Every structure is written in C-alpha cells, then in structure tokens.
Amino acid sequence: MTTLLCASALYKTYGERRVLVDAALELHADETVVLLGTNGAGKSTLLRCLLGLERPDLGEVRVLGATPRRALDRVGYVPDQPDVDGWMTPRELYRFLAPHYATWDVQRATRFAEALAVPMATRFERLSRGEAAKAMLVAALAPAPPLVVLDEAFARLAPPVREEVLEFFVREAPTEGGAALVATHDLDVAARLADRVLLLDGGRLHEFHELHGEGGGPLPARLRSLYDGRATEALAG
C-alpha cells in the first residue's frame, strides 16, 4: 500500500483555542478520504498545515515522500475561497499556472473547462460562486496531480451546480494511483465520495472505515450521531 501523505502528532493553537490536538492521518493510493467537520472545526487549518501553507506548532508532515513545500507542484489544491486576483480570468490563471507545473496539460485543462462550461474570458470578480469553483477545480486537476486536496469545494453551490461538480470530480479525480482528501461539513458529500471518513472534532481526528450498511443509513450510526450532535447550525446553512 503506497502512502502519499503522512502526518503525525500535529498540534496547532490560536491563543487559548486548541485547533489541532495530536492529529495524525495517512492517505494511500487509490482512495478518497473525506475530512468531515462542522464550520469552524479547524478543517482548513489542518489542510493548510498538511500543504505547508501554515506551520503546526508541533508535528511532522510528509507529502509524496517530501516536505510539503517541496511537493506543492504535485498537489492539486482548491481552497475554500479562490486565491486569485479578481482581475484575472480563468484563461489568464491557467496561462500563469502552466509554467509552474511540469505536468501541466493544456489539452486536459481545455477539455475540463469545456466540460464544466467555465467562462474563460470572464474576470473572477464577476464569476458566480459556482463558476469560480469550477474554474479552480480545473486548475487543480489540469496537471493530473497524484494528490488532490479540496477545501469545501462543494459548499454553498446551487443544487444543480453542486451535482454537476460532484459528478465531474467522481469521474475525473483522483488519477490512477493517486488520492484525494476532501474537506466538507456536508454528510451527503461524505457518503458519496469517501472510502474513509475522518471526523475532526475538538481538535482530534476520529477515523471511520465502514461507511455503508450500519443502522440502515448511508453513514455509520456512530459517525452520524457524533456529527449530528455538533452540526445543527452547519447543516441548516
């Protein structure tokens, strides 16, 4: 079993708030792992620590056999908000990114953008949330990265757009031998995508392997119980 990402004993605090407490996880080839947690649970912080965009207070992370910073050009990352200047268009973004990725595939980017009807000549500041999410997903998948990391990429999308993006992701990612880590607060997304679920609660990670058939529901009863007890506000939104 090939391990693409490994993190151990991660701690992160902001003032007196403990965001990560002895967090550990592994991501293996040919699997999609969903990081589940309510809004504010610390999912984005964990992902940023895994990618080297933020430093944990303690702990170690290896991504594709290297330090996170050295592996960034082999990771497809979609942040919770597009980290793109508003004046840029998707076409300009892809032209900017291409020389930074040795495996950037122009034909793949074009095919994906056409499949998702990305408005290539429209500035990001004028894109809808759904259009921006599609544009960023194309940017993440164009180099065919072995590791894909999504941070609430499906959140707050209109139902038809959400379904379109979910179906596209299932069809196109991850690549063979690759893996995906998807952060969400949406139980439906978790049930549809996950081979494994990691629940982040109180700074700690709880892992679930068997995702179907327990208690007659689409997710294990214990996972649903843990999550439902903390997610009323998130699910209502």
C-alpha positions in Angstrom: 0.0 0.0 0.0 1.6 3.3 -1.2 1.3 6.1 1.3 1.0 9.5 -0.4 0.6 11.7 2.7 1.5 11.0 6.3 1.1 13.4 9.2 1.7 12.6 12.9 1.2 14.4 16.2 0.1 17.7 14.8 -0.7 20.4 17.3 -2.0 23.9 16.5 -3.3 26.6 18.8 -4.5 30.1 18.3 -4.3 31.9 21.6 -6.1 29.7 24.1 -8.0 27.8 21.4 -6.7 24.3 20.6 -7.4 23.7 16.9 -5.4 20.5 16.4 -4.6 18.1 19.2 -2.3 15.1 18.4 -3.8 14.9 14.9 -2.5 12.0 12.7 -3.5 10.7 9.3 -2.3 8.7 6.3 -3.6 8.9 2.8 -3.0 6.0 0.5 -3.0 5.5 -3.3 -6.4 4.9 -5.0 -8.6 6.2 -2.2 -10.7 9.3 -1.4 -10.7 10.4 2.2 -13.3 12.9 3.4 -12.4 15.2 6.3 -15.7 15.9 7.9 -16.3 18.6 10.5 -18.7 21.5 11.3 -17.9 25.0 10.2 -15.1 26.3 12.4 -13.9 22.8 13.4 -10.4 23.5 12.0 -10.5 21.7 8.7 -8.9 24.5 6.7 -6.2 24.8 9.3 -5.4 21.1 9.1 -5.3 21.2 5.3 -3.0 24.2 5.3 -0.7 22.5 7.7 -0.6 19.4 5.5 0.3 21.5 2.5 2.9 23.6 4.2 0.9 26.8 3.8 0.8 27.1 7.6 3.1 25.7 10.3 1.8 23.4 13.0 3.1 24.1 16.5 4.3 20.5 16.7 4.3 17.5 14.4 5.6 16.2 11.2 4.1 16.0 7.6 5.4 14.2 4.6 3.7 14.6 1.2 4.7 12.4 -1.7 7.8 11.5 0.2 9.0 15.1 0.6 8.3 18.1 2.8 5.0 19.8 2.0 6.6 22.8 0.3 8.7 20.6 -2.0 5.6 18.7 -3.1 3.3 21.6 -3.8 3.8 21.4 -7.6 2.4 17.8 -7.5 -0.7 18.6 -5.4 -4.0 19.9 -6.9 -5.4 22.2 -4.2 -8.8 24.0 -4.2 -9.1 26.4 -1.2 -12.4 27.3 0.3 -12.2 30.7 -1.4 -10.5 31.3 -4.8 -7.0 32.6 -4.1 -6.9 34.5 -7.4 -6.8 38.3 -8.1 -10.2 39.5 -9.1 -9.0 41.0 -12.3 -7.7 37.6 -13.7 -9.8 35.4 -16.0 -9.7 31.6 -15.9 -7.7 31.7 -19.2 -5.1 34.1 -17.6 -5.0 31.9 -14.5 -4.2 28.8 -16.5 -1.6 30.5 -18.6 0.0 31.8 -15.3 0.0 28.3 -13.7 1.2 26.3 -16.7 5.0 27.0 -16.4 4.9 26.3 -12.6 3.8 22.7 -13.1 6.0 20.2 -15.0 3.0 18.1 -15.8 0.5 20.9 -16.8 -1.6 19.6 -19.6 -3.1 22.3 -21.8 -5.4 19.9 -23.6 -6.6 18.4 -20.3 -7.3 22.0 -19.0 -9.2 22.9 -22.1 -11.2 19.7 -22.1 -12.2 20.1 -18.4 -13.0 23.8 -18.8 -15.3 23.0 -21.8 -16.9 20.1 -19.9 -17.8 22.4 -17.0 -18.6 25.4 -19.2 -16.1 27.6 -17.4 -16.4 31.3 -18.7 -12.7 31.6 -19.8 -12.8 35.3 -20.6 -14.7 36.5 -17.5 -12.9 38.0 -14.6 -13.0 36.1 -11.3 -14.6 39.1 -9.6 -17.6 38.7 -11.9 -17.9 34.9 -11.7 -20.6 33.3 -9.7 -19.5 31.1 -6.8 -20.3 28.0 -8.9 -18.3 29.3 -11.9 -15.4 30.2 -9.7 -15.5 26.7 -8.1 -15.4 25.1 -11.5 -12.5 27.2 -12.7 -10.5 26.4 -9.6 -11.2 22.7 -9.9 -10.0 22.7 -13.5 -6.8 24.5 -12.3 -6.3 21.8 -9.6 -6.8 18.8 -12.0 -5.1 20.1 -15.1 -1.6 18.8 -14.2 -3.1 15.3 -13.3 -1.6 15.5 -9.8 -1.2 12.4 -7.8 -2.7 14.1 -4.8 -5.8 16.3 -4.8 -6.9 18.4 -1.8 -10.3 20.1 -1.8 -11.4 22.5 1.0 -15.2 22.9 1.0 -15.2 23.0 -2.8 -18.9 22.0 -3.0 -20.1 24.3 -0.3 -22.8 26.9 -0.9 -23.3 25.8 -4.6 -26.7 25.8 -6.1 -28.0 22.2 -6.2 -27.7 21.7 -10.0 -24.2 23.1 -10.0 -23.2 21.1 -6.9 -24.4 17.9 -8.6 -22.5 18.8 -11.8 -19.3 19.5 -9.9 -19.6 16.4 -7.8 -20.2 14.1 -10.8 -17.3 15.6 -12.6 -15.0 15.1 -9.6 -16.0 11.5 -9.2 -15.4 10.9 -12.9 -12.0 12.7 -13.2 -10.3 12.6 -9.8 -8.1 11.3 -8.5 -5.9 9.9 -11.2 -5.0 6.2 -11.2 -2.6 5.6 -8.3 -3.4 8.9 -6.8 -5.6 10.0 -3.9 -7.9 12.8 -2.8 -8.5 14.5 0.5 -11.8 16.3 0.6 -12.8 18.6 3.5 -16.5 19.2 3.9 -19.3 19.7 6.5 -21.8 18.0 4.2 -22.8 14.5 5.2 -24.1 13.8 1.7 -20.8 14.7 0.1 -19.1 12.4 2.6 -21.4 9.5 1.9 -21.0 9.8 -1.9 -17.2 10.3 -2.1 -15.5 8.7 0.8 -13.6 5.4 1.1 -12.8 6.6 4.6 -14.0 9.4 6.8 -12.0 11.4 9.2 -14.1 13.4 11.7 -12.4 16.5 13.2 -14.0 17.3 16.5 -12.4 19.2 19.4 -9.1 19.3 17.6 -8.9 15.5 17.4 -9.4 13.1 14.4 -11.7 10.1 14.6 -11.5 7.6 11.7 -14.2 5.5 10.2 -13.7 2.8 7.6 -17.0 1.1 7.2 -19.3 3.7 5.6 -22.4 1.8 4.5 -24.9 -0.6 5.9 -24.7 0.1 9.6 -28.0 1.0 11.1 -29.6 1.2 7.7 -28.2 4.6 6.9 -25.6 5.8 4.3 -23.1 6.6 7.1 -22.3 4.6 10.3 -24.7 5.3 13.1 -21.8 6.3 15.4 -20.4 8.8 12.9 -23.8 10.3 12.2 -24.5 10.5 15.9 -21.2 12.3 16.6 -21.7 14.7 13.8 -25.4 15.4 14.2 -24.8 16.4 17.8 -22.4 19.1 16.7 -23.7 20.1 13.2 -27.2 21.6 13.6 -26.1 25.1 12.6 -23.8 23.9 9.8 -26.4 21.6 8.2 -29.0 24.4 8.4 -26.7 26.6 6.4 
